[in-house]
Amino acid sequence: MNDSNPHQLETTCVIVGGGPAGAVLALLLARQGVPVMLLELHADFDRDFRGDTLHPSILEVLDEIGLAGRLLQLPYARIDSFTGPTPAGFVQFLDLSTLKTRFPFIAMMPQTRFLEFITQEAQQYPNFSLIFNANVQELIEEDGVVRGVRYVGRDGRYEVRALLTVGADGRFSKTRKLAGFQPITTSPPMDVLWLRLPKHPEAAGGVMGRFGQGALLILLDRGEQWQVGYVIRKGSYKQLQAAGIEAFRRTIAELVPELAGAAGELKDWKQMSLLSVASDRLPRWYKPGLLLIGDAAHVMSPAGGNGINYAIMDAVAAANMLTRPLQEGDVYLAHLAAVQRRREWPTRIVQAIISGLQDRLINRALDPGLAFQLPFFFRLPLMRQLPFVRELPARFIGFGVRREHVAPSLRQPTMQVSNLTIEGSNIKSGK
């Protein structure tokens, strides 16, 4: 076809980015009869070393819409504790089992599996469409209002007109750039090298930290494998490579002697993935017709594994506040501002806390001249004796700051899958 005449499509809400925030928001809207189109840049969801942690707050959200039980029938690894070193030996300083919830644990599930589950659920609703290989090139702007997007697909160019465009396309957000938004950035002191190693069936599970002089290694239980995060000083990856793969294997064996044999399977740096750790936030997440959520609005450090948690909480808040305006065909700037107002301060608080931990904990761990030990607070006997004090880290990791719940009015689908009718709402497509 002629590129000057793109295919014309129309929907009520177009979401750019098929990650956790975009997929969950699309599902919540589709269940309420809102026509929604989810655009994913890649050909599928299969990318390695993405966030795999489903926190209790996420599982509660899925339970509120009746999906948690089915999700947890899929293979996953359960994490309910975190241990770290002290002069007296290893101490459990994070115990999620104390949380008052039906899900007092983190479910480690490949993000590919999670996204496939969410989008397969959404595909039951005829008002939902998922398009892979959709490379968004432009925002459609008319009279200062975003009216949709133009993208290149498998078979040509497309123009999607929508009442609302949502950018949920992650830390390298194209939508953010096209909108001209400039983030406020911070510079975390580290990068993370991700890899996987075999896990012995009899090995203890959970989450574990190992610290040596100038080295920090995190082990995440993934059932038959360990997902290993090797934390390095920012910009030092080339030095690590120059020392050679054998030196890297020795470092792992010194930090975790029980992994000495498994580390022998590392033959090439291509078996690993380098994550350049970043953290930033947008002063403003929206403009007329456009809203950004998740990492597109605020890139979260992987420390604490909270990026996916806050992305999905953004999606829930957006669904709670925008479903009715989308159903009625009138989304005002005040609606979009309300989403940012609800989610901005929790995001800023957690970013400040994580930044402090990175400066005081990770910086010390990566200093080869210092013998590492946990901060004094975590080594206090009081920390292990008083239930309220002991629960603080667990609540922070498990629920975050201001966890969201699906509004009661949205917990049951309005769209009936069996007869494909819409009940109770007058759906207007965006123009």
N, C-alpha and C positions, 0 to 999 in steps of 0.2 A: 504494500500500500504506500501511498505518498505520505512522507513524513510530515508534510504541511497540513495533512488532514488526519489527525489522530482519531482513534476510536473514542467515542463519547460515552462515558458512564456516569451514573448518578446514584448517590446514596445519601443517607442522613449523616453518618459519621464515617470518615475514613481515618484509619489508624496506620501510621507509618512505623513499622518495626514489630516483628513477631516474637519479641522476647517475653519475659514473664508479665511485665506491666501491660503491654499491648494485648497479649492473648487473654489475660484475665479481664481487662476492661471490655474487650470485644465479646467475651462470653456473657458477662453480666448485662451488657446492653442487648445482646441478641435474645436473651431469655425474656426480656421485657418488650419484645417486638420492635425494637429500634433497628432499622436497616443499617448494617455496619459492614465495612469492607476492611480487611486486614491485609496490608501489603508487607511482604517479607523480601528483602534484597536477595537472599540466597535461595538455592534450589531446594533446600530442606532445612531441618533444624539441627542437623548433625555437625556441631562444632565442639571440639574437645576443650576441657578445662574451663568451662563456664561455671557460674555459680550453681552448685548442686545442693545447697542446704535449704530445706523447707522447714522453717521455724514453727514453733507452736502457734504463733499468731496467724501464719499462713494456713496451717491445718485447721484452725478454728474457722477461718473464713470459708474454706471449702466445706467444712461440716455444716455451716449455716445454710449452704445451698445444696446440701445432700450429696456431696461428692467425695468427702474425705475417706469414707469407708472403701469405696471403689478404688480410689487412688492408692490406698495403702495395701490393696491386694496385689499391686505390682511389686516387683523386686526392689527393695531398698535396704540400706543399712541404718540401724538405729543408733543414735548418739545421745547419751544422757549424762555424760560426765566429761570433765577435762582435768588432766593432771599436769602438774608442773614441778620443777625441781626446787628444793630448798636445801640448806645445809644439813638438815636432818633426813633428807631423802625426798622422794616424790610425795606430793600432797595433792589431794583432790580439792581444787578450789572452785570448781564449777559443777554444781549438781542440779541438773534440770528436773530430776525426779521429785524435787520439793515443790515444783510449780503446781498451783491449783488450776488444773486444766485437764481435759480428757486426753491431751497429747503432751505429756511432760517429757518431750524428747525432740531432737532434730532428726528429720528423715533425710538421709543422704540418698538422693535419687538423681541419676543423670538428667540434666536439664532437657536434653532431647526427649526423653521419655515423658517428662512432666508436660512439656509444650505439646507433644503429640496428644496426650490425654486431654488437655484443656481444649485444643482446637477440634479434636474429634467430637467432644461434647458439644461445642458450638455449632459444628456442622449439621447437627440434628435440626437446626432451626433454618428455615428457608430464607430468612432475612439476613443471614450471615454468609459472607464469601471470603475465602482465603486465597490470595494470589502470591505464588512464589516467583522468583526472578523478576521482581518489580523494583527497578532502579529509579527512584524518585529523582527527578532532575530540576523541577521547578515548583514553586508555590503559585497557585492562581490567585492573584490579588487584583481586586477591582474596588476602586473608591476607598482604599485603605483597609479593606476587609479581605481576609483569606477565604477563598471560595472553593478550595480543593487543591489537588496536585496534578502535575503531569509526570508520567513515568514511562520508562522504556521497558517493555516486556519481551517475552520470548518471540512474539510475532509482530512487533512494531511498537508504535508509540500510542499512549493512552492518555486521556484527560478525564479525571474523576472530579466531578463537582459534588460538593458536600456542604451541609449546613455547618458542620464542625470538622476541623482537621486536628488530629492529635499526633504529636511527635513523641514516639516511645522507642526511638531507634538508638538508644544506648549512648555509651561514652563518646563515640565518634559520630554523634548525631548530625546527619545531613540536614535534617529539618531545622535544627538550631542554626546552622550556618546560613541556610537559605533565608531564614527569618531575620538575620543580622544581629542575633543576640550575642553579647560578649560576656563570658563568665568571669566571676571572681575566683581566681585560682589559688590553691595552696600547693606546697611542694613536699609531699611525704618523703621521708628520708630513705626509702627503700624501694626495691623492685622484688618480684617473686618469680622464681623459676619453678614451674609446675611439672611434675612427672608422676608416673605410676610404677609401683613395685608390687610383686606378689606378696600376699599376706598368708602366713601359715594358719591353717584352720584352728590351731590351739592358741594362737596369739590373742592377748587381751585386746578388746576393741575400744571404741570411744574416740576421743580426740586427745592427742598427746603433744606436748611441746618438748623439744630437746634443745638445749643451749650449750654452746661451747664458747671458747674465747674467739670472738669475732664471727660467730655463726649462730643461726637460728633456724630450726627445722620444725615444721608442723606436720603431724600425721593425722589424716582423716580416714576413718574406717569406711571402706566401700565394699564390705563383704569379702570377696576373694582378693581384693587389692587394697593397698594403701594409696591414697592420693597424697602425694608428698609436696609440700610447699617449702622450698629452700629460699629463705629470705636473705637478700644481699643488699649492700649499700647501693643507692641509686647510681647508675652509670658504671658499675663495676663488672658487668657481665663479660666484657672483652678480657679483662684480667683473669676471670675465672676460666674462660676458654683457653687462654694462653698457658695456664698451668697444666692443662691437659685433663682428659676424661678420667685417667687413672687416679690423679690427685683428688678429683671430685668423688670418685668411688670410695677412696680412703677416708675422706671427710665424713661421708655418710656412715661408714662402718665405725668410725670413732664416736660419732654422736649417738648412733643407735646400733650397738654391737650385734643385736639380733637380726639386723638387716644386712649384715656383711655379705652373706651369700646372695641375697636378692639384688644387691647393688652391682654384683658382677654381671647382671644382664644389661647394664647400661653400656652400650657400645658406641653410641653416636649422639651428638648434641641435638640431632633431629628428633630424638625420643622425648625431648623436653619442649616446653613452651614458656617463653619469657613474657611476663605481664609487667608492663611499665606502670607502676602504681601512680594513680592520679587522684586528686580530690578537688572538686570545684562546685560552684552553685551559680545559678543565674539570679541576678537581682529581680528579674521579672520573667515569669514563666509563660506569659500569654500576650496575645495581641488580638484584635477583633477577628474572630473565626478560627483562632489557633490556640492550642494549649499544649505545653510540653510536660511530661511526667517521667518519673524514674530517672535513670542516669542521663537522659537528655536534658533534664532540668537541674540535676545535682549528681555529679559523679561521686560515688562513695568509695572510700578505701576498702580493700578486701579484709582488712583487719577487723575481726569480729564476725566476718561473713554476713554482713547486714545489708548488702546492696540489694539482693533479691527481695528481702523482707520489706525494705522501704519502697521499692518499686511497686510491689503488689499493694502495699497500703495506700500509695498514691492512686492506684487504679480503683481501689474500693471507694476511696473518698470521692473520686471523680464520678464514679457510677452513682453513688448516693446523691450527689448534688446536681448531676446533669441529665439523669434519665428523664425526669419529668419535662424539663425544658426541651430536650430532644424530641420527646413524644409530641409535644405541643408545637414544635417547629419554630420556637423562639429561644435562641441562646444569646444572652446579653453578656457584655464585658463583665458585669458584676458577678455573673455565675462563674466565670473563669477565675476572676480575682478571688472568689471565695474558696476555690480549690487550693490555690497557692496559700491563701491566708491560713487554712487549716493545716497544711502539710509543711509549710516552710520552717516554722519554729522547731518542730520535732527533728527535721533534717539538720538544721543548724546546730541544735544541741548535741546530736549524736556525732556530727562531724567534729565539734569542739572536743568532745570526750575522747574520740578515737585519735584525734591529733595529739592530745596530751599523752595518751598511752604510747603512741608512736615515739614521741620525743623522749619520754622518760623510761620506757620499757624497751622498745626495739632499738633505739639509738644505743642504749647501754649494752644490749645483747650483741650488737654488731661492732662494738669497740673491742679490738683484740687485746687492749691493755687492761681491761677490766674483767674481773671474775663476776660472772652474772649470777644474780639471785632475784627472786620475785620481789616486787615492792613490799615495803614493810606492812602495808595494810593487809595484803594477802597472807602474810606470815603470822599475823596475830592469832593467838589461841582463840580470842573472842570471835574471830572470823568463822571458826569451825564449831563454836559452842552455841551462839545465839541464832535461833532459826531466822529471825528477821534479817540480821546482818548477813547470814549465809545465803539468803535468797536474793540479795541485791544483784550480784553479777548474773545469776540465773535469770532474773526478771529482765535485766537489760538485754541479754542475748536472746532470750526466748520471745519477749514481747516488744522490745524496743521502747521508744518514747512515743506515747499516744498511739496505741494499736487501734486499728479501725475494725469495725464490724459492719457486715452488710445490713443495710436498713431493713427492718422487718417487712416493709412493703415490697422489697425486691427479692425476698428469699424464695418465693414461689414463682415459677415462670408464668408470665402472662401469655406468651406464645405457646399454644398447644401443638406439640409435635405430631400427634396422631392424625388430626384433621387439618393441620396447617392453617388455623384461623387465629386471628388476633382478637383478644377479648379486652374490652374495657378502656382502650386508649385509641385516640385518633392520631395515627402516624402521618406525619407530613415529611416528605423528602426535602432535602436542602436544595436551595436554588441559588 
